[in-house]
Amino acid sequence: MREASFVKRNKNKWLLFENALDKKGQVSPDKLSDLYIEVTDDLSYAKTFYPHSNTEVYLNSIASKAHQKIYKTQKESKNRLLTFFKIEFPLLFSHYHKQLLIAFLTFLFFAIVGAYSAANDGDFVRLILGDAYVNTTLENIEKGDPMAVYKKMEEGNMFILITLNNIKVAMTAFVFGMLFSVGTLFIMMRNGIMLGSFLYFFYEKGLLWESSRTIWIHGTIEISVIIIAGCAGLVLGNGLLFPKTYTRLESFKRSFKAGLKIMVSTIPFFIVAGFLEGFVTRHTEMPDWLALAIILISLTAVLYYYVLYPIKLTKQHKLK
């Protein structure tokens, strides 16, 4: 939709809101709150489709003014958080599917490289996963419980440690984007090789199915979100590599902000992945159908929120 049509469609609502803020109109508190949400939604839309326009400047000014008046305690509105996850972030992320695809293909390629290397070099798995892990897993296989490594730590402690570790890996993938994207691609390479060699190790022992149904309970979200963090790193790195019409510093600031929003979006997913690994994965006796259901639900949630929903929402907003 053209900017002029967008303004014409919404200007009466904006004027009503502005007048209410200036106490020139009688609007109930509930109505004012609803208008504030709508204006912030319109601001997110304007930032996406009309960046640096007069419309964006105007909406940003009245939204900021409203925030100061409505939320004097400086507490962020719950609706603002909902707006971020429901509208602002998906509209933003729809512009970065190319970077997401690059991160995914890089990870997949090196996962295949990891599996191939493990198949052709007997010591490769030990080099990548470490002697301690390999020896412990071999002992567990002999005992008839190859996935026992997920049962050693107490559930709560494991949940916390795994979640923090996953966030650390993701933040590394993001921050390394400052190395002109090469650092992020290196993190994708390293984690891809680890996954590929890990899966081949169990395949060689005739345990590919048992290991897969277990690790992908938490790994579906965990690996997916690491790839999304890789996308954030590429967004950051590309801001340095391709500043376009901006100065390199301004381009870096904008790309850092966009990448940081991508990272914020992953926090709920990392918490879920940590919970699954800490409390659910350890139950290796669960039936196959239940494990598969968890894996499919996890995969569907990630694909919908990061791929399908942003495309759908962007199309809806273009038709407004």
CORGICOR-V407618 format. One record per pair of residues at least 24 apart in sequence whose ideal C-beta (glycine too) atoms are under 7 Angstrom apart, sorted by sequence separation. I is the first residue (numbers start at 1). J is the second residue. If there is no record, write none. Layout:
# CORGICOR-V407618
i: [I/I]
j: [J/J]
This chain:
# CORGICOR-V407618
i: [39/235/13/14/233/232/235/195/36/232/231/232/10/36/228/229/191/229/228/40/21/225/37/41/188/40/44/48/187/18/21/44/48/225/17/21/225/37/41/45/184/3/44/7/14/21/221/225/6/184/3/184/221/222/3/181/221/173/181/184/170/174/218/166/170/173/177/181/169/173/176/177/180/181/174/178/218/170/174/177/178/217/218/173/177/180/181/146/180/174/217/218/141/146/147/217/128/129/146/128/147/214/129/128/129/214/125/124/217/213/220/125/217/221/110/114/213/217/220/224/228/106/110/114/118/216/220/113/114/117/107/111/114/115/119/221/106/110/114/115/118/177/106/109/110/113/114/118/107/108/111/112/115/103/107/111/115/174/110/174/170/170/167/166/163/166/163/166/163/162/159/162/159/162/158/159/107/158/159/104/107/155/103/155/103/100/103/100/103/150/151/99/102/150/96/99/99/147/96/99/92/92/93/89/89/85/100/97/93/94/93/94/90/91/90/94/91/90/91/87/91/45/9/1/1]
j: [63/259/38/39/259/259/262/223/66/262/262/263/42/70/262/263/226/266/266/80/62/266/79/83/230/83/87/91/230/62/65/88/92/269/62/66/270/83/87/91/230/50/91/55/62/69/269/273/55/233/53/234/272/273/55/233/273/226/234/237/225/229/273/222/226/229/233/237/226/230/233/234/237/238/232/236/276/229/233/236/237/276/277/233/237/240/241/207/241/236/280/281/205/210/211/281/193/194/211/194/214/281/197/197/198/284/197/197/291/288/295/201/294/298/188/192/291/295/298/302/306/185/189/193/197/295/299/193/194/197/188/192/195/196/200/302/188/192/196/197/200/259/189/192/193/196/197/201/191/192/195/196/199/188/192/196/200/259/196/263/263/266/270/270/270/273/271/274/274/274/274/277/275/278/277/278/227/278/279/227/230/278/227/279/230/228/231/231/234/281/282/231/234/282/231/234/235/284/235/238/258/261/262/261/265/265/306/307/306/310/310/311/309/310/310/314/313/313/314/313/317/317/320/318/320]
